[in-house]
Amino acid sequence: MTKITVDYLRKLVVEQLAFEHENAKNVFAEELGILKEEEPPGGLEEVTFNSLSAIDFFLKDGERSSLEEQGEMTFRISRASEPAGEIVQDFFDSLYEGKRSGFLTYYSNEDLASMNLFLVDGHNAGFAIKTDGDIVSVHNNSSLRGLSSLFMNEAKAQGGTKLDHFDGFLTGLYRKYGFNDVYQIYQWEEQYKPKGWNYDTIDLLNPSQSVYAEALLKMYPEAKDEPRSNLPNEEVEVIAESGVKELINPNLKYNQYLYGRPDVIFRKL
């Protein structure tokens, strides 16, 4: 017979609270329609890594100083067709120098060697382009500022044609640089939530943060002032940015974004 002690009762309480907490999470996930038994989709960690790195890159550009003051900059380049071992290693070191990228070492030296790498000479800042035109590893772990236009324009000039990111902060920025063709959307799935994600609030109805905003405001204009009361709590077809059709529950999607769980957006020029 089990002896009833204070420690035993405390253990029971802790176990019950843990059970209730996990059950509440599952109920919330079930309500969002995200409890599935499929394997995590390939590339989700890669999207997370590149989104966090790019967010850090663009946020630093808010601390602008003129490029003229920093002097002329040149890129050290390693081509996928003929990798330069020293540059590949220096790019690897540059990419993982920053605090944000520390949560995940996604690309190995071998991965980077198969890409076209562009590293600012003398600084931990650069970007990479895969052989299919996918722009990745945009980062700035240096004291340089004001690099956004330089990097984005150079990436396009060097054959960069597409990129992916989580909806939110990067949405308006990538549009600004010409990546206006959304060709695919992958909806957030809680059981595959990315390691290291920051869960910052995103406004589903703000066009600079959401591919759904314009369509939803057109469909439900009254939602602009009272979104929770005026967005329907049922699945509807929404024609998102670039005419991509998605079946979503607007009310749940609003709450999903509010709690920092945005969808993945795939863009091209």
The 8 nearest C-alpha neighbors of each residue, nearest first, counted from 0:
[[1, 2, 3, 4, 7, 8, 6, 5],
 [2, 0, 3, 7, 4, 8, 6, 5],
 [1, 3, 4, 0, 7, 5, 8, 6],
 [4, 2, 7, 1, 5, 8, 6, 0],
 [5, 3, 7, 6, 2, 8, 9, 1],
 [4, 6, 8, 7, 9, 3, 10, 2],
 [7, 5, 9, 4, 8, 10, 3, 11],
 [6, 8, 4, 10, 9, 5, 3, 11],
 [9, 7, 11, 5, 10, 6, 4, 12],
 [8, 10, 6, 12, 7, 11, 5, 13],
 [11, 9, 7, 13, 8, 12, 14, 6],
 [12, 10, 8, 14, 9, 13, 15, 7],
 [11, 13, 15, 9, 10, 14, 16, 8],
 [14, 12, 10, 16, 15, 11, 17, 9],
 [13, 15, 17, 11, 12, 16, 10, 18],
 [14, 16, 18, 12, 17, 13, 11, 19],
 [17, 15, 19, 13, 18, 14, 20, 12],
 [18, 16, 20, 14, 15, 19, 13, 21],
 [17, 19, 15, 21, 16, 20, 22, 14],
 [20, 18, 22, 16, 17, 21, 23, 15],
 [19, 21, 17, 23, 22, 18, 16, 24],
 [22, 20, 24, 18, 23, 19, 17, 25],
 [21, 23, 19, 25, 24, 20, 18, 26],
 [22, 24, 26, 20, 25, 21, 19, 27],
 [25, 23, 21, 27, 22, 26, 28, 20],
 [24, 26, 28, 22, 27, 23, 29, 21],
 [25, 27, 29, 23, 28, 24, 30, 22],
 [28, 26, 30, 24, 25, 29, 23, 31],
 [29, 27, 25, 31, 30, 26, 33, 34],
 [28, 30, 32, 26, 31, 27, 34, 33],
 [31, 29, 27, 32, 28, 26, 33, 251],
 [32, 30, 28, 29, 33, 27, 251, 34],
 [31, 33, 29, 30, 34, 28, 35, 188],
 [32, 34, 188, 28, 31, 29, 35, 189],
 [35, 33, 29, 32, 28, 190, 36, 189],
 [36, 34, 37, 33, 190, 32, 188, 38],
 [35, 37, 38, 34, 39, 190, 33, 191],
 [36, 38, 35, 39, 40, 34, 191, 190],
 [37, 39, 40, 36, 35, 191, 41, 190],
 [40, 38, 191, 41, 37, 43, 190, 42],
 [41, 39, 38, 43, 42, 191, 37, 44],
 [40, 42, 43, 39, 44, 45, 38, 46],
 [41, 43, 45, 44, 46, 40, 47, 39],
 [42, 44, 46, 45, 41, 47, 40, 193],
 [45, 43, 47, 46, 42, 48, 193, 194],
 [44, 46, 42, 48, 43, 47, 49, 105],
 [47, 45, 43, 49, 44, 48, 50, 164],
 [48, 46, 44, 50, 45, 49, 51, 43],
 [47, 49, 45, 51, 46, 50, 44, 52],
 [48, 50, 52, 46, 47, 51, 136, 53],
 [51, 49, 53, 47, 164, 52, 48, 46],
 [52, 50, 54, 48, 53, 49, 47, 55],
 [51, 53, 49, 55, 50, 54, 138, 48],
 [54, 52, 56, 50, 55, 51, 137, 49],
 [55, 53, 51, 57, 56, 52, 50, 58],
 [54, 56, 58, 52, 53, 57, 59, 51],
 [57, 55, 53, 138, 54, 139, 59, 58],
 [56, 58, 60, 59, 54, 55, 53, 147],
 [59, 57, 55, 60, 61, 56, 54, 62],
 [60, 58, 61, 57, 56, 62, 55, 144],
 [59, 61, 57, 145, 62, 63, 58, 144],
 [62, 60, 59, 63, 58, 57, 145, 144],
 [63, 61, 60, 59, 144, 64, 58, 145],
 [64, 62, 144, 145, 60, 61, 65, 59],
 [63, 65, 144, 145, 66, 62, 68, 143],
 [66, 64, 67, 68, 145, 63, 69, 144],
 [65, 67, 69, 68, 145, 70, 64, 144],
 [68, 66, 65, 70, 69, 71, 64, 72],
 [69, 67, 66, 65, 70, 64, 71, 143],
 [68, 70, 66, 67, 71, 65, 143, 72],
 [71, 69, 67, 68, 72, 66, 65, 73],
 [70, 72, 73, 69, 67, 66, 68, 120],
 [73, 71, 70, 119, 120, 74, 69, 66],
 [72, 74, 120, 119, 75, 71, 118, 121],
 [75, 73, 119, 118, 120, 117, 76, 72],
 [74, 76, 118, 120, 117, 119, 73, 77],
 [77, 75, 117, 116, 74, 78, 118, 86],
 [76, 78, 116, 83, 82, 115, 86, 79],
 [79, 77, 115, 81, 82, 80, 76, 116],
 [80, 78, 114, 113, 115, 82, 81, 112],
 [79, 81, 78, 82, 113, 115, 114, 77],
 [80, 82, 78, 79, 83, 77, 112, 113],
 [83, 81, 78, 77, 79, 112, 84, 80],
 [82, 84, 77, 86, 85, 87, 81, 78],
 [85, 83, 87, 86, 82, 88, 112, 77],
 [84, 86, 88, 87, 83, 89, 90, 82],
 [87, 85, 89, 88, 83, 84, 90, 77],
 [86, 88, 84, 90, 85, 89, 112, 83],
 [89, 87, 91, 85, 86, 90, 92, 84],
 [88, 90, 86, 92, 91, 87, 93, 85],
 [91, 89, 93, 87, 88, 92, 86, 94],
 [90, 92, 88, 94, 89, 93, 87, 95],
 [93, 91, 89, 90, 95, 94, 96, 88],
 [94, 92, 123, 90, 96, 91, 95, 89],
 [95, 93, 91, 92, 96, 90, 138, 97],
 [96, 94, 92, 97, 93, 100, 101, 91],
 [95, 97, 93, 94, 92, 140, 98, 100],
 [98, 96, 140, 99, 95, 100, 101, 94],
 [97, 99, 101, 100, 96, 95, 102, 140],
 [100, 98, 101, 97, 102, 52, 51, 55],
 [99, 101, 102, 98, 97, 95, 103, 52],
 [100, 102, 98, 99, 103, 95, 97, 104],
 [103, 101, 100, 195, 99, 104, 194, 98],
 [102, 104, 101, 105, 100, 48, 195, 194],
 [105, 103, 106, 101, 102, 100, 95, 107],
 [104, 106, 103, 107, 45, 48, 44, 100],
 [107, 105, 110, 104, 111, 108, 109, 91],
 [106, 108, 110, 109, 111, 105, 104, 91],
 [109, 107, 111, 110, 112, 91, 87, 88],
 [108, 110, 112, 107, 111, 113, 106, 87],
 [111, 109, 107, 108, 112, 113, 106, 114],
 [110, 112, 108, 114, 113, 109, 107, 106],
 [111, 113, 109, 114, 110, 82, 87, 108],
 [112, 114, 79, 111, 110, 109, 115, 129],
 [115, 113, 79, 129, 111, 112, 128, 116],
 [114, 116, 78, 79, 128, 127, 77, 129],
 [117, 115, 127, 77, 76, 114, 126, 118],
 [116, 118, 76, 125, 126, 74, 75, 127],
 [117, 119, 125, 75, 74, 124, 120, 90],
 [120, 118, 74, 122, 124, 125, 73, 75],
 [119, 121, 74, 122, 75, 73, 118, 72],
 [120, 122, 119, 123, 118, 124, 72, 73],
 [123, 121, 119, 124, 120, 141, 118, 93],
 [124, 122, 93, 141, 140, 139, 125, 119],
 [125, 123, 139, 138, 122, 119, 140, 118],
 [124, 126, 118, 117, 138, 119, 137, 139],
 [125, 127, 137, 136, 117, 116, 135, 138],
 [128, 126, 116, 135, 115, 136, 134, 117],
 [129, 127, 134, 115, 133, 114, 132, 135],
 [130, 128, 114, 133, 132, 131, 115, 134],
 [129, 131, 132, 114, 128, 133, 115, 79],
 [132, 130, 129, 133, 128, 159, 160, 161],
 [133, 131, 159, 160, 129, 130, 158, 128],
 [132, 134, 161, 129, 162, 128, 131, 159],
 [135, 133, 128, 162, 159, 127, 161, 132],
 [136, 134, 127, 137, 128, 49, 126, 133],
 [135, 137, 126, 49, 127, 138, 52, 94],
 [138, 136, 126, 53, 135, 125, 52, 127],
 [139, 137, 56, 124, 52, 125, 136, 53],
 [138, 140, 124, 56, 141, 123, 125, 137],
 [139, 141, 123, 97, 124, 96, 138, 93],
 [140, 142, 123, 143, 139, 122, 124, 144],
 [141, 143, 144, 140, 139, 122, 123, 59],
 [144, 142, 141, 145, 146, 69, 139, 64],
 [143, 145, 63, 60, 64, 146, 142, 62],
 [144, 146, 60, 63, 147, 64, 65, 66],
 [145, 147, 149, 144, 148, 150, 60, 143],
 [148, 146, 150, 149, 145, 151, 57, 60],
 [149, 147, 151, 150, 146, 152, 145, 176],
 [148, 150, 146, 152, 147, 151, 153, 145],
 [151, 149, 153, 147, 148, 152, 154, 146],
 [150, 152, 154, 148, 153, 149, 147, 155],
 [153, 151, 155, 154, 149, 150, 148, 156],
 [152, 154, 156, 150, 155, 151, 149, 157],
 [153, 155, 151, 157, 159, 152, 156, 150],
 [156, 154, 159, 152, 158, 157, 153, 160],
 [155, 157, 153, 154, 158, 152, 159, 151],
 [156, 158, 154, 155, 159, 153, 128, 152],
 [159, 157, 155, 156, 132, 160, 154, 128],
 [160, 158, 132, 155, 154, 134, 133, 157],
 [161, 159, 132, 268, 267, 158, 133, 155],
 [162, 160, 267, 133, 266, 132, 159, 134],
 [163, 161, 134, 133, 266, 265, 267, 164],
 [162, 164, 265, 264, 266, 46, 263, 161],
 [165, 163, 50, 264, 263, 46, 166, 265],
 [164, 166, 263, 262, 264, 261, 167, 50],
 [165, 167, 261, 262, 170, 209, 263, 264],
 [168, 166, 208, 170, 169, 201, 209, 165],
 [167, 169, 208, 170, 166, 171, 54, 172],
 [170, 168, 172, 167, 171, 173, 166, 54],
 [171, 169, 208, 167, 172, 173, 166, 168],
 [172, 170, 207, 174, 173, 169, 175, 208],
 [173, 171, 175, 169, 174, 170, 176, 168],
 [172, 174, 176, 175, 178, 170, 171, 169],
 [175, 173, 178, 179, 171, 177, 176, 172],
 [176, 174, 172, 173, 177, 171, 178, 179],
 [177, 175, 173, 174, 178, 172, 151, 152],
 [176, 178, 174, 179, 175, 268, 173, 267],
 [179, 177, 268, 174, 267, 173, 266, 180],
 [178, 180, 174, 177, 268, 181, 267, 266],
 [179, 181, 267, 266, 241, 178, 268, 182],
 [182, 180, 266, 241, 265, 183, 179, 240],
 [183, 181, 265, 266, 180, 243, 184, 267],
 [182, 184, 265, 181, 264, 185, 243, 266],
 [185, 183, 264, 263, 265, 186, 262, 182],
 [184, 186, 263, 262, 264, 187, 183, 265],
 [187, 185, 262, 184, 263, 188, 261, 264],
 [188, 186, 262, 261, 260, 189, 185, 263],
 [189, 187, 33, 191, 190, 192, 186, 34],
 [188, 190, 192, 191, 33, 187, 28, 34],
 [189, 191, 192, 188, 34, 33, 35, 28],
 [192, 190, 189, 188, 39, 193, 187, 43],
 [193, 191, 189, 190, 188, 194, 187, 196],
 [194, 192, 196, 191, 44, 195, 47, 43],
 [193, 195, 196, 192, 44, 102, 47, 103],
 [194, 196, 102, 193, 197, 103, 47, 48],
 [195, 197, 194, 193, 198, 47, 192, 51],
 [196, 198, 199, 195, 259, 51, 194, 200],
 [259, 199, 197, 196, 258, 260, 200, 201],
 [200, 198, 259, 197, 201, 258, 257, 260],
 [199, 201, 259, 257, 258, 198, 256, 202],
 [202, 200, 256, 257, 167, 259, 203, 199],
 [203, 201, 205, 204, 257, 208, 256, 200],
 [202, 204, 209, 253, 205, 212, 256, 201],
 [205, 203, 212, 202, 206, 209, 216, 223],
 [204, 206, 202, 208, 207, 212, 203, 209],
 [207, 205, 212, 209, 208, 213, 204, 210],
 [208, 206, 171, 205, 209, 170, 167, 168],
 [209, 207, 167, 206, 205, 170, 168, 171],
 [208, 210, 206, 211, 203, 212, 166, 167],
 [209, 211, 240, 239, 212, 206, 208, 166],
 [210, 212, 239, 209, 214, 213, 215, 240],
 [213, 211, 204, 206, 215, 209, 214, 205],
 [214, 212, 216, 215, 211, 206, 217, 204],
 [213, 215, 217, 212, 216, 211, 239, 218],
 [214, 216, 218, 212, 217, 213, 219, 211],
 [217, 215, 220, 219, 213, 218, 214, 212],
 [216, 218, 214, 215, 220, 219, 213, 212],
 [217, 219, 215, 216, 214, 220, 213, 237],
 [218, 220, 216, 221, 222, 217, 215, 230],
 [221, 219, 216, 222, 217, 223, 218, 215],
 [220, 222, 223, 219, 224, 229, 225, 226],
 [223, 221, 226, 225, 229, 220, 224, 219],
 [222, 224, 221, 225, 226, 220, 216, 204],
 [225, 223, 222, 226, 221, 220, 229, 227],
 [226, 224, 222, 228, 227, 223, 229, 221],
 [227, 225, 222, 229, 228, 230, 223, 224],
 [228, 226, 229, 225, 230, 250, 222, 253],
 [227, 229, 226, 225, 230, 222, 231, 250],
 [230, 228, 222, 226, 227, 225, 231, 221],
 [229, 231, 250, 226, 249, 227, 222, 228],
 [232, 230, 233, 250, 249, 229, 248, 228],
 [231, 233, 250, 248, 249, 230, 251, 234],
 [234, 232, 248, 231, 235, 249, 250, 247],
 [233, 235, 248, 247, 246, 236, 232, 249],
 [236, 234, 246, 247, 248, 237, 233, 249],
 [235, 237, 246, 245, 247, 244, 238, 234],
 [236, 238, 245, 244, 239, 246, 235, 214],
 [239, 237, 244, 242, 243, 214, 245, 236],
 [238, 240, 211, 243, 242, 210, 237, 214],
 [239, 241, 210, 242, 243, 181, 211, 238],
 [242, 240, 181, 243, 180, 239, 182, 179],
 [241, 243, 238, 240, 239, 244, 181, 182],
 [242, 244, 239, 238, 241, 240, 245, 182],
 [245, 243, 238, 237, 239, 242, 236, 246],
 [246, 244, 237, 236, 247, 238, 243, 239],
 [245, 247, 236, 235, 237, 234, 244, 248],
 [248, 246, 234, 235, 249, 245, 236, 252],
 [247, 249, 234, 233, 251, 250, 232, 252],
 [250, 248, 252, 251, 230, 247, 231, 253],
 [251, 249, 232, 230, 253, 252, 231, 248],
 [250, 252, 254, 253, 248, 249, 255, 31],
 [251, 253, 255, 249, 250, 254, 248, 256],
 [254, 252, 250, 256, 251, 255, 203, 249],
 [255, 253, 257, 251, 256, 252, 258, 250],
 [254, 256, 252, 260, 258, 253, 257, 251],
 [257, 255, 260, 259, 201, 261, 258, 253],
 [256, 258, 254, 200, 201, 255, 259, 253],
 [259, 257, 256, 255, 200, 260, 254, 198],
 [258, 260, 198, 199, 200, 256, 257, 201],
 [259, 261, 256, 255, 258, 198, 187, 262],
 [262, 260, 256, 166, 165, 259, 187, 263],
 [261, 263, 186, 187, 166, 165, 185, 264],
 [264, 262, 165, 185, 164, 184, 166, 186],
 [263, 265, 184, 164, 163, 165, 166, 183],
 [264, 266, 163, 183, 181, 182, 162, 184],
 [267, 265, 181, 180, 162, 161, 178, 163],
 [266, 268, 161, 178, 180, 160, 162, 181],
 [267, 178, 160, 177, 180, 179, 161, 266]]
